[in-house]
Amino acid sequence: MPGAIPPVEPKVSSSSFKRALTAFALTKTGTWYSSKLGARIDPWLVRVTRGRIDSAFGQIPIVVLAVRGAHSGAERKVPLLYFSDGDDVILIASSYGKAKFPAWYHNIKANPEVTLEAMGRSGAYVAREAEGEDRDRLFELAKNVYSGYSEYERRTADVRRIPVMRLSPA
């Protein structure tokens, strides 16, 4: 079912509220808010409100990734920023610029068949890691959706390269 998840064009927003929200997100308090509070409430909020309300006040496009745990096999639901490239959904495994890869990245590599939900729509997708020029192009586009990725790239420059995941409709 191509296009199950609403497409999001990777364009720069000039909203002063979004710039302020990004500045907050890059602080320790903002990272805590997003990674601890937002990560717990967004799967529920996105589902109940059909994507109209989320912990980022609707300023970034959020998709809920449902993936099986690499070791446990239990379903994990993770809210993530996304954008589109054709029918594909693009996810960035930035982990807020931390040295370690996010858990969902390990899970999606082990179990690439996933479900995505956004704006009241859901669909089955198959994930693969973008490589080479495709990865670089997509990461640059991601910076248009969320300028904080530039800071995350700087933070991880000596530790790891931030993976870009391409999810295609199953």
Residue pairs with C-beta under 8 A, 6 or more apart in sequence:
1 123
1 124
1 169
2 87
2 169
3 87
3 169
4 116
4 121
4 122
4 123
4 124
4 169
5 63
5 82
5 84
5 89
5 116
5 117
5 118
5 119
5 121
5 122
5 123
5 125
6 118
6 119
6 121
7 84
8 61
8 82
8 83
8 84
8 145
9 83
9 84
10 83
10 84
10 90
10 141
10 142
10 144
10 145
11 144
11 145
12 144
12 147
13 59
15 59
17 57
17 59
18 59
18 60
19 147
21 56
21 57
21 59
22 146
22 147
22 148
23 30
24 30
24 33
25 31
25 33
25 34
25 56
25 148
26 148
26 151
31 96
33 55
34 55
34 56
34 96
35 96
37 55
38 54
38 55
38 56
38 79
39 78
39 79
41 55
42 54
42 55
42 62
42 64
42 79
43 64
43 77
43 78
43 79
45 53
45 54
45 55
46 54
46 62
46 64
46 79
46 117
46 118
47 64
47 117
50 119
50 120
51 62
51 118
51 119
51 120
52 58
54 62
54 79
55 79
56 62
60 81
60 145
60 146
61 81
61 82
61 83
61 118
61 145
62 79
62 80
62 81
62 82
62 118
63 79
63 80
63 81
63 82
63 89
63 91
63 116
63 117
63 118
64 77
64 78
64 79
64 80
64 116
64 117
64 118
65 77
65 78
65 79
65 80
65 91
65 104
65 108
65 114
65 115
65 116
66 75
66 76
66 77
66 114
66 115
66 116
66 117
67 75
67 76
67 78
67 104
67 107
67 108
67 111
67 114
68 74
68 75
68 76
68 107
68 110
68 111
69 75
69 76
69 107
69 111
70 106
70 107
70 109
70 110
70 111
76 103
76 104
76 107
78 102
78 104
80 91
80 92
80 104
81 91
81 92
81 145
81 146
82 89
82 90
82 91
82 116
82 118
83 89
83 90
83 141
83 142
83 145
84 90
85 138
85 141
85 166
87 168
87 169
88 166
88 167
88 168
88 169
89 116
89 125
89 166
89 167
90 130
90 138
90 141
90 142
90 164
90 165
90 166
90 167
91 127
91 164
91 165
91 167
92 139
92 142
92 149
92 162
92 163
92 164
92 165
93 101
93 102
93 104
93 105
93 162
93 163
93 164
93 165
94 102
94 149
94 152
94 156
94 162
95 101
95 102
95 105
95 152
96 152
97 151
97 152
97 153
97 154
97 155
97 156
98 155
98 156
99 156
99 159
99 160
101 160
101 163
105 163
105 165
108 114
108 127
108 165
109 127
109 129
112 126
112 127
112 128
113 124
113 125
113 126
113 127
113 170
114 124
114 125
114 126
114 127
114 167
115 122
115 123
115 124
115 125
116 122
116 123
116 125
116 167
123 169
123 170
124 169
124 170
125 167
125 168
125 169
125 170
126 167
126 168
126 170
127 165
127 166
127 167
127 168
128 165
128 166
128 168
129 135
129 163
129 164
129 165
129 166
130 138
130 163
130 164
130 165
130 166
134 166
135 163
135 164
138 164
138 166
139 149
139 153
139 162
139 164
142 149
142 164
143 149
143 150
149 162
152 162
153 162
156 162
